[in-house]
Amino acid sequence: MPKGAKDCPACGATVGCRSHECDCGHLFKSAIAGTPEHERNEEPGFFPVSGYTITTPAGKCPVAFEGDLESWVGHLQSHCEPNRYAASALRYWLRGLVNVDEYKALAPGLPALCGEGA
């Protein structure tokens, strides 16, 4: 078989390496690099693995801060169930959502709301 060609198992003809079908009608299977997004079982935006703590979030905060720290933390924690966000992840987002003075007042309460403090 010459370089850059493949043999048809049905008729024995030599076809180009990028051919998907032989003249006899035989279909060559393509190698699949990965599963396309539309064939995955998980819903977009949800975590496929469960039971871990997210310490460093990616992207912007999925929940707007509207003044009440406890409800904001509760909504974020329910957003990522069955996983949970660590206080460090919430501090990262809180820095960008409130001014410096509010951040200094609110940040110390995050570990207790995340179940990390004594």
Secondary structure as GFF3:
##gff-version 3
##sequence-region A 1 118
A	DSSP	beta_strand	5	7	.	.	.	ID=ss1
A	DSSP	beta_strand	14	16	.	.	.	ID=ss2
A	DSSP	three_ten_helix	37	39	.	.	.	ID=ss3
A	DSSP	beta_strand	53	54	.	.	.	ID=ss4
A	DSSP	alpha_helix	69	79	.	.	.	ID=ss5
A	DSSP	beta_strand	84	85	.	.	.	ID=ss6
A	DSSP	alpha_helix	87	97	.	.	.	ID=ss7
A	DSSP	alpha_helix	100	106	.	.	.	ID=ss8
A	DSSP	three_ten_helix	107	109	.	.	.	ID=ss9
A	DSSP	alpha_helix	110	113	.	.	.	ID=ss10
###
